[in-house]
Amino acid sequence: MPNKTLILYASVDGQTADICGKIRGQLEEAGHLVEILTIQDPPPSIKAFDKIIMASSIRYGKHNAELISFIDENLTELNRLKTAFLSVNLVARKENKAEADTNPYVKKFFENTDWKPDMVGVFAGKLDYAKYSFWDKWLIRMIMFFTDGPLFPPIAMEFTNWQKVEAFSRDFSKL
């Protein structure tokens, strides 16, 4: 019987959703039955799944609070299953900040939870100033200034390493 996998994600601007969609496609190609849901519409129970991927983007320096609450509420079951956590953030555009043990957001996340997923993926997101509100543009530009990022790119800049996403999918499929 194929593995039944849940991908539960929180995405602000859509890049986390795109990454999860890519992972879904690859898992389905590998024979998994995959259900993908947003944290705003979580399943009533996770007991029906064999594997779970939880994914969140970063906004204002934090992972999604609803996703964190869901993890806390389902901690016992999550620690029993095969699981993975994905963090999508622009800091990960820098190679030296693109792993679980070097990414400040992921390190902070695991300092504040008892969840021990089997895998952790850290992926760079997309910078698209045209989508942001005035205040978001201002704050993100300030962060980019301090991290030597692009302040006024003429077009959206996608930093996601899709080969890394594909490798993550293959590895998760083998859990």
SULQUIVEN-V477801 format. One record per helix or strand of 2 or more residues. SS is the DSSP state (h for helix, s for strand). FROM is the first residue (numbers start at 0). TO is the last residue. If there is no record, write none. Layout:
BEGIN
ss from to
SS FROM TO
SS FROM TO
END
This chain:
BEGIN
ss from to
s 3 9
h 14 28
s 32 37
h 38 40
s 50 58
s 61 62
h 64 72
h 74 79
s 81 87
h 89 92
h 94 96
h 103 110
s 118 122
s 125 126
h 128 130
h 133 145
s 156 157
h 161 172
END
